Amino acid sequence: MVLLSKIAVMAVGLSSSAALASVIPRNTIHFISMDNIDRILSFTSHPECEDIADIHHKGGESFIMEMPYGWGGTVMAKQYDSVVPVFRVQAEIQWQKFEGKTYYDASAITNNTDNSGIRFVYPAGQGNVHSARSGCTVYPCDTAYLKSDDVQTRVTEQTDMVVEIGTKY
């Protein structure tokens, strides 16, 4: 009888865990390389967020990366032969912040003429929606975050984001 009781408690615990996991949003970034240049994706996390190691991104390829719940920070795409220090356009994303929403922009504050890295940041499925895209075909432009307190930060309820890297133009 005790064994049956333990099994029942374990089953309830597992189903509760599964139900809770289905409620917690899954945050992802779909990195899309628009050219054939290999890059290093470097992440800078906000102080209260988990650190993420650099990743090699092969030119011409795409991949999806799951991000921690509530993560916020920037990602920069730099070429292997980049001069240090590297100042590049950055994709800035903050999940589950104010009202549980996702805030994002293509930040070109440190270099608004970088045309070798991040192009656009936008919610998945909205690549053709101009108002949802942050970034530029050619930097600088008026749809990127160019100076402090710029009005270019976007907000969405979505937790699946897309970052286009490189150029096809």
C-alpha atoms as a printed R data frame, in Angstrom:
    type eleno elety resid chain resno      x      y       z
1   ATOM     1    CA   MET     A     1  0.000  0.000   0.000
2   ATOM     2    CA   VAL     A     2  2.851  2.383   0.843
3   ATOM     3    CA   LEU     A     3  4.442  1.645  -2.534
4   ATOM     4    CA   LEU     A     4  1.208  2.496  -4.365
5   ATOM     5    CA   SER     A     5  0.951  5.712  -2.381
6   ATOM     6    CA   LYS     A     6  4.520  6.723  -3.348
7   ATOM     7    CA   ILE     A     7  3.839  5.930  -7.013
8   ATOM     8    CA   ALA     A     8  0.668  8.027  -6.933
9   ATOM     9    CA   VAL     A     9  2.515 10.960  -5.331
10  ATOM    10    CA   MET     A    10  5.313 10.678  -7.913
11  ATOM    11    CA   ALA     A    11  2.798 10.587 -10.793
12  ATOM    12    CA   VAL     A    12  1.041 13.700  -9.498
13  ATOM    13    CA   GLY     A    13  4.408 15.425  -9.082
14  ATOM    14    CA   LEU     A    14  5.468 14.579 -12.642
15  ATOM    15    CA   SER     A    15  2.177 15.734 -14.140
16  ATOM    16    CA   SER     A    16  2.387 18.967 -12.127
17  ATOM    17    CA   SER     A    17  5.944 19.526 -13.382
18  ATOM    18    CA   ALA     A    18  4.842 18.905 -16.971
19  ATOM    19    CA   ALA     A    19  1.911 21.292 -16.584
20  ATOM    20    CA   LEU     A    20  4.163 23.965 -15.087
21  ATOM    21    CA   ALA     A    21  6.742 23.516 -17.871
22  ATOM    22    CA   SER     A    22  4.037 24.048 -20.479
23  ATOM    23    CA   VAL     A    23  3.115 27.379 -18.825
24  ATOM    24    CA   ILE     A    24  6.680 28.771 -18.647
25  ATOM    25    CA   PRO     A    25  7.514 30.400 -21.994
26  ATOM    26    CA   ARG     A    26 10.366 29.005 -24.043
27  ATOM    27    CA   ASN     A    27 12.664 31.784 -25.240
28  ATOM    28    CA   THR     A    28 14.512 31.226 -28.507
29  ATOM    29    CA   ILE     A    29 16.669 33.100 -30.979
30  ATOM    30    CA   HIS     A    30 16.773 31.905 -34.583
31  ATOM    31    CA   PHE     A    31 20.118 33.101 -35.956
32  ATOM    32    CA   ILE     A    32 20.064 33.381 -39.755
33  ATOM    33    CA   SER     A    33 23.304 33.966 -41.668
34  ATOM    34    CA   MET     A    34 22.629 35.933 -44.848
35  ATOM    35    CA   ASP     A    35 26.131 35.419 -46.294
36  ATOM    36    CA   ASN     A    36 28.945 32.846 -46.204
37  ATOM    37    CA   ILE     A    37 31.173 34.534 -43.607
38  ATOM    38    CA   ASP     A    38 31.899 32.653 -40.348
39  ATOM    39    CA   ARG     A    39 31.387 34.737 -37.209
40  ATOM    40    CA   ILE     A    40 31.650 34.543 -33.441
41  ATOM    41    CA   LEU     A    41 28.419 35.311 -31.605
42  ATOM    42    CA   SER     A    42 29.393 37.056 -28.358
43  ATOM    43    CA   PHE     A    43 26.801 37.467 -25.611
44  ATOM    44    CA   THR     A    44 26.863 40.115 -22.887
45  ATOM    45    CA   SER     A    45 24.303 39.350 -20.188
46  ATOM    46    CA   HIS     A    46 22.652 41.921 -17.939
47  ATOM    47    CA   PRO     A    47 24.113 41.704 -14.391
48  ATOM    48    CA   GLU     A    48 21.245 39.641 -12.959
49  ATOM    49    CA   CYS     A    49 21.178 37.200 -15.883
50  ATOM    50    CA   GLU     A    50 22.996 33.966 -16.672
51  ATOM    51    CA   ASP     A    51 26.221 34.295 -18.697
52  ATOM    52    CA   ILE     A    52 26.255 32.683 -22.137
53  ATOM    53    CA   ALA     A    53 29.475 31.516 -23.796
54  ATOM    54    CA   ASP     A    54 30.537 32.648 -27.276
55  ATOM    55    CA   ILE     A    55 29.315 30.505 -30.167
56  ATOM    56    CA   HIS     A    56 30.805 29.825 -33.604
57  ATOM    57    CA   HIS     A    57 28.234 30.600 -36.327
58  ATOM    58    CA   LYS     A    58 29.110 29.119 -39.702
59  ATOM    59    CA   GLY     A    59 28.386 31.408 -42.629
60  ATOM    60    CA   GLY     A    60 25.349 30.519 -44.717
61  ATOM    61    CA   GLU     A    61 23.779 28.448 -41.943
62  ATOM    62    CA   SER     A    62 20.956 29.022 -39.478
63  ATOM    63    CA   PHE     A    63 20.237 27.580 -36.049
64  ATOM    64    CA   ILE     A    64 17.849 28.068 -33.151
65  ATOM    65    CA   MET     A    65 19.143 28.596 -29.628
66  ATOM    66    CA   GLU     A    66 17.055 28.335 -26.480
67  ATOM    67    CA   MET     A    67 17.626 31.172 -24.009
68  ATOM    68    CA   PRO     A    68 17.084 31.194 -20.222
69  ATOM    69    CA   TYR     A    69 13.774 32.443 -18.808
70  ATOM    70    CA   GLY     A    70 13.957 36.197 -18.119
71  ATOM    71    CA   TRP     A    71 17.330 36.556 -19.865
72  ATOM    72    CA   GLY     A    72 18.377 39.993 -21.022
73  ATOM    73    CA   GLY     A    73 21.474 41.271 -22.756
74  ATOM    74    CA   THR     A    74 23.126 41.749 -26.109
75  ATOM    75    CA   VAL     A    75 24.620 39.582 -28.806
76  ATOM    76    CA   MET     A    76 27.227 40.771 -31.289
77  ATOM    77    CA   ALA     A    77 28.279 38.976 -34.476
78  ATOM    78    CA   LYS     A    78 31.963 39.574 -35.137
79  ATOM    79    CA   GLN     A    79 34.158 38.224 -37.871
80  ATOM    80    CA   TYR     A    80 37.197 36.195 -36.869
81  ATOM    81    CA   ASP     A    81 39.611 38.798 -38.240
82  ATOM    82    CA   SER     A    82 37.974 41.719 -36.378
83  ATOM    83    CA   VAL     A    83 40.203 44.316 -34.778
84  ATOM    84    CA   VAL     A    84 40.009 44.451 -30.959
85  ATOM    85    CA   PRO     A    85 38.173 46.156 -29.348
86  ATOM    86    CA   VAL     A    86 35.262 45.243 -31.534
87  ATOM    87    CA   PHE     A    87 32.456 47.782 -31.820
88  ATOM    88    CA   ARG     A    88 29.555 46.326 -33.742
89  ATOM    89    CA   VAL     A    89 25.806 46.599 -34.016
90  ATOM    90    CA   GLN     A    90 24.244 44.464 -31.292
91  ATOM    91    CA   ALA     A    91 20.937 42.647 -31.002
92  ATOM    92    CA   GLU     A    92 19.532 43.599 -27.612
93  ATOM    93    CA   ILE     A    93 16.770 41.419 -26.166
94  ATOM    94    CA   GLN     A    94 15.072 41.253 -22.768
95  ATOM    95    CA   TRP     A    95 12.541 38.475 -22.147
96  ATOM    96    CA   GLN     A    96  9.821 38.503 -19.461
97  ATOM    97    CA   LYS     A    97 10.456 42.032 -18.264
98  ATOM    98    CA   PHE     A    98  7.728 44.652 -17.745
99  ATOM    99    CA   GLU     A    99  4.302 42.963 -18.008
100 ATOM   100    CA   GLY     A   100  6.070 39.740 -19.043
101 ATOM   101    CA   LYS     A   101  6.796 41.080 -22.524
102 ATOM   102    CA   THR     A   102  9.882 40.824 -24.742
103 ATOM   103    CA   TYR     A   103 11.759 44.054 -25.532
104 ATOM   104    CA   TYR     A   104 14.244 44.168 -28.401
105 ATOM   105    CA   ASP     A   105 16.202 46.368 -30.803
106 ATOM   106    CA   ALA     A   106 19.212 46.469 -33.099
107 ATOM   107    CA   SER     A   107 21.521 48.749 -31.125
108 ATOM   108    CA   ALA     A   108 23.955 50.751 -33.247
109 ATOM   109    CA   ILE     A   109 25.077 53.173 -30.538
110 ATOM   110    CA   THR     A   110 28.752 52.128 -30.482
111 ATOM   111    CA   ASN     A   111 29.034 51.854 -34.284
112 ATOM   112    CA   ASN     A   112 26.231 53.070 -36.511
113 ATOM   113    CA   THR     A   113 28.076 52.240 -39.734
114 ATOM   114    CA   ASP     A   114 28.737 48.545 -39.056
115 ATOM   115    CA   ASN     A   115 27.478 46.602 -42.055
116 ATOM   116    CA   SER     A   116 29.208 43.308 -41.275
117 ATOM   117    CA   GLY     A   117 27.240 41.866 -38.357
118 ATOM   118    CA   ILE     A   118 23.691 42.134 -37.002
119 ATOM   119    CA   ARG     A   119 21.172 43.322 -39.593
120 ATOM   120    CA   PHE     A   120 17.723 42.870 -38.100
121 ATOM   121    CA   VAL     A   121 16.012 41.674 -34.930
122 ATOM   122    CA   TYR     A   122 12.306 40.777 -34.949
123 ATOM   123    CA   PRO     A   123  9.730 38.342 -33.578
124 ATOM   124    CA   ALA     A   124  9.537 35.018 -35.440
125 ATOM   125    CA   GLY     A   125  6.969 35.063 -38.213
126 ATOM   126    CA   GLN     A   126  7.076 38.854 -38.562
127 ATOM   127    CA   GLY     A   127 10.059 39.294 -40.878
128 ATOM   128    CA   ASN     A   128  7.882 40.939 -43.515
129 ATOM   129    CA   VAL     A   129  6.223 43.313 -41.032
130 ATOM   130    CA   HIS     A   130  8.286 46.499 -41.357
131 ATOM   131    CA   SER     A   131  7.115 47.951 -38.026
132 ATOM   132    CA   ALA     A   132  8.213 44.795 -36.168
133 ATOM   133    CA   ARG     A   133 11.773 44.840 -37.537
134 ATOM   134    CA   SER     A   134 14.547 46.680 -35.744
135 ATOM   135    CA   GLY     A   135 17.695 47.198 -37.781
136 ATOM   136    CA   CYS     A   136 18.898 48.235 -41.203
137 ATOM   137    CA   THR     A   137 19.614 46.860 -44.646
138 ATOM   138    CA   VAL     A   138 22.480 49.401 -44.666
139 ATOM   139    CA   TYR     A   139 23.525 51.217 -41.476
140 ATOM   140    CA   PRO     A   140 22.769 53.886 -40.388
141 ATOM   141    CA   CYS     A   141 18.995 54.078 -40.841
142 ATOM   142    CA   ASP     A   142 15.976 55.288 -38.917
143 ATOM   143    CA   THR     A   143 14.786 51.836 -37.771
144 ATOM   144    CA   ALA     A   144 17.763 51.055 -35.509
145 ATOM   145    CA   TYR     A   145 18.578 52.226 -31.988
146 ATOM   146    CA   LEU     A   146 21.203 54.916 -32.707
147 ATOM   147    CA   LYS     A   147 21.494 56.946 -29.479
148 ATOM   148    CA   SER     A   148 20.624 56.669 -25.792
149 ATOM   149    CA   ASP     A   149 16.898 57.041 -25.066
150 ATOM   150    CA   ASP     A   150 16.072 56.452 -28.726
151 ATOM   151    CA   VAL     A   151 12.462 55.461 -29.412
152 ATOM   152    CA   GLN     A   152 13.438 52.444 -31.511
153 ATOM   153    CA   THR     A   153 13.058 49.744 -28.832
154 ATOM   154    CA   ARG     A   154 10.241 47.412 -29.870
155 ATOM   155    CA   VAL     A   155  8.006 45.221 -27.701
156 ATOM   156    CA   THR     A   156  6.171 41.970 -28.358
157 ATOM   157    CA   GLU     A   157  4.329 39.221 -26.503
158 ATOM   158    CA   GLN     A   158  6.313 36.626 -28.495
159 ATOM   159    CA   THR     A   159  9.253 34.753 -27.009
160 ATOM   160    CA   ASP     A   160 10.700 33.407 -30.294
161 ATOM   161    CA   MET     A   161 12.990 35.983 -31.890
162 ATOM   162    CA   VAL     A   162 14.956 36.118 -35.152
163 ATOM   163    CA   VAL     A   163 18.367 37.740 -35.654
164 ATOM   164    CA   GLU     A   164 19.598 38.212 -39.235
165 ATOM   165    CA   ILE     A   165 23.370 38.376 -39.591
166 ATOM   166    CA   GLY     A   166 25.504 39.487 -42.527
167 ATOM   167    CA   THR     A   167 24.334 40.799 -45.835
168 ATOM   168    CA   LYS     A   168 22.660 39.450 -48.900
169 ATOM   169    CA   TYR     A   169 22.586 42.865 -50.567
